[in-house]
Amino acid sequence: MGAYRADDDYDYLFKVVLIGDSGVGKSNLLSRFSRNEFSLESKSTIGVEFATRSIHVEDKVVKAQIWDTAGQERYRAITSAYYRGAVGALLVYDVTRHVTFENVERWLKELRDHTDSNIVIMLVGNKADLRHLRAVSTEDAKAFAEKESTFFMETSALESMNVENAFTEVLTQIYRVVSKKALEAGDDPAALPKGQTINVGSKDDVSAVKKVGCCSS
Amino acid sequence: MASLDITKMWRDPGAPADSFYLVRPECQDVPKSKFRIKNGKTLSERKWRAAFSPEGYLDIGKTLGRIHRGGIHPSIRGEVWEFLLGCYDPKSSHAEREDIRKQRRTQYAILKEECRTMFPVIGSGRYITAPVITEDGDPILDPLVLQESKAAKEAKEATSVTGASDDYEMVKEDDKRVIEWKLSLHQIGLDVARTDRSLVFYEKQENLSKLWDILSVYAWFDKDVNYCQGMSDLCSPMIILLDDEADAFWCFERLMRRLRGNFRYTESSVGVESQLNNLASVTQVIDPKLHQHLDKLGGGDYLFAVRMLMVLFRREFSFCDSLYLWEMMWALEYDPDLFLTYEDPELAADKSEESKSKAKSRQVGKFERENMKNAGKAAEAPLPISVFLVASVLKDKSDKLLTEARGLDDVVKILNDVNGNLDAKKACTGAMKLHRKYLKKAANTHR
């Protein structure tokens, strides 16, 4: 059969979740990053959707499995499955709607309740292209991010501004956490046993999988 | 729409129906419809009218088969759906139905007025997308909301002689139910703004606000469900098919009777999860290998199927094809006592004693007949056809899923590829087959 898909050759698989209020642009951030697409007619997300993309971090191929979900609060009841095994999160708000920034605190709490403390979080202020409608200042968001020790970036999925940077930064940071963990455990990060699962957290699921080329040709 | 020559469409075998639901020219990436209006197969207006006696009694058996074979002609879709969804009893006269329609329109007007009094943007031809209230009941003075409220108030004052006394009041709300309702209004607005926007129909502001009004009134009417994302996808076709807002509301309300279980939620679960469990047990019986594989990949909860079940494949098909799929499903599931079940559940329960003879009746949809034949043998309540539809899509791609899916993202990718090429009719036939197989296997294990 050969390699059934070229992008199946990766060294690490990281699960990243997209969260934030309804209508802040989570799905468009995802489609911009995974397929370089943006839709003005985008629809609300029902349940969960996923997409993947592989990028290079240092000399390694990192495959991001990104989960997108509905923003409405009641869908959060399915969250345990959603957050399970996540090692990174993009917490998105809309810079033109202040209330979506106010709710960031709640999302953060939710994230911390359901995931491991080592999770890499980036606060993302989307729709930065709508300059005349801005309702959240960069300074306020930056100060908040500092206080909460999260990364921060403003993006525009429409203009393709900083989208690549935001995802790449999160994936790079996860990579650092993972390789540091491996070092602390006394392992050479490049020489883990085949297919060993690196648990960034204590969760029992496959979160960051280090894949050693047993079947890659 | 009405300007199309319908008689010409009949003579033309396989006429496309997309002209009934025009897509904005700038929207290129919309899936093409497979549905065709076929002479002798599609339920035509002539056949539909011929199924009524002079008094108005409907011999629905004649039409169910047609709908299953070729769907409903778009020109009569709305009125046929009213029967399929149980808005009306086929064994009623024109006059009786007219009475019910009038009563319902009045009832809707009262509900809507109740909502408008609580929040004056309702019925104003506008809608809001910013929150209007905090969870504690304090009003939020969002400029976007104030602007819409002010405009709504002015419009009201201009038409009312008495002068509106109903200011958008800036007082704290105490009633928990009112708070819950007001909390969902902006969510409805956010979703209305992105529902079927590729259709020309929704270029009109009045149609957007109609969708918002109906969903807002429904959220007040059904307090257990309120509003949940996905409902705008289910409601949108009703507004396009039925001109009268109240008629569209009640047709949507009947659809929700079937589906509201999926949208109910508690702290720890969303209703659709029980349907996902059903899907898991069906797959386990029909294709245990596949179930095992999905479970191994972390998909044993079938979360990837949430959307298909919640909005009945609306996202996987073109607008036109999803309507075709829906009417086939409802024709297969049709039970002539549907109206009675909704209006007078007790009486309907008494009548269900006769289900043995009903199982042979042509007035009953094929899928429902199978369930009736099986009644008593099975321990659980019958499952909806939608579960078998999803199961048949999975079964169809079983080989591919087993050999190629190494992660949940692969599962989703493979399913997305299928869905783009899915044939509504074949999917229904596949679902029926699986259903029979499932009933047989389930009966054997219960023995």
HADDOCK unambig.tbl for C-alpha pairs under 7 A between the chains (distance, minus, plus):
assign (segid A and resid 23 and name CA) (segid B and resid 190 and name CA) 6.62 0.50 0.50
assign (segid A and resid 41 and name CA) (segid B and resid 194 and name CA) 6.39 0.50 0.50
assign (segid A and resid 41 and name CA) (segid B and resid 197 and name CA) 6.02 0.50 0.50
assign (segid A and resid 41 and name CA) (segid B and resid 198 and name CA) 6.66 0.50 0.50
assign (segid A and resid 42 and name CA) (segid B and resid 194 and name CA) 6.45 0.50 0.50
assign (segid A and resid 43 and name CA) (segid B and resid 194 and name CA) 5.21 0.50 0.50
assign (segid A and resid 43 and name CA) (segid B and resid 195 and name CA) 6.19 0.50 0.50
assign (segid A and resid 44 and name CA) (segid B and resid 191 and name CA) 6.33 0.50 0.50
assign (segid A and resid 44 and name CA) (segid B and resid 194 and name CA) 6.73 0.50 0.50
assign (segid A and resid 46 and name CA) (segid B and resid 229 and name CA) 6.71 0.50 0.50
assign (segid A and resid 46 and name CA) (segid B and resid 230 and name CA) 6.21 0.50 0.50
assign (segid A and resid 46 and name CA) (segid B and resid 307 and name CA) 5.39 0.50 0.50
assign (segid A and resid 47 and name CA) (segid B and resid 306 and name CA) 5.54 0.50 0.50
assign (segid A and resid 47 and name CA) (segid B and resid 307 and name CA) 5.78 0.50 0.50
assign (segid A and resid 48 and name CA) (segid B and resid 304 and name CA) 6.66 0.50 0.50
assign (segid A and resid 50 and name CA) (segid B and resid 409 and name CA) 6.10 0.50 0.50
assign (segid A and resid 51 and name CA) (segid B and resid 409 and name CA) 6.50 0.50 0.50
assign (segid A and resid 72 and name CA) (segid B and resid 229 and name CA) 6.88 0.50 0.50
assign (segid A and resid 74 and name CA) (segid B and resid 265 and name CA) 6.87 0.50 0.50
assign (segid A and resid 75 and name CA) (segid B and resid 270 and name CA) 6.86 0.50 0.50
assign (segid A and resid 77 and name CA) (segid B and resid 267 and name CA) 6.12 0.50 0.50
assign (segid A and resid 77 and name CA) (segid B and resid 268 and name CA) 4.97 0.50 0.50
assign (segid A and resid 77 and name CA) (segid B and resid 269 and name CA) 4.92 0.50 0.50
assign (segid A and resid 77 and name CA) (segid B and resid 270 and name CA) 6.18 0.50 0.50
assign (segid A and resid 78 and name CA) (segid B and resid 269 and name CA) 6.20 0.50 0.50
assign (segid A and resid 78 and name CA) (segid B and resid 270 and name CA) 6.84 0.50 0.50
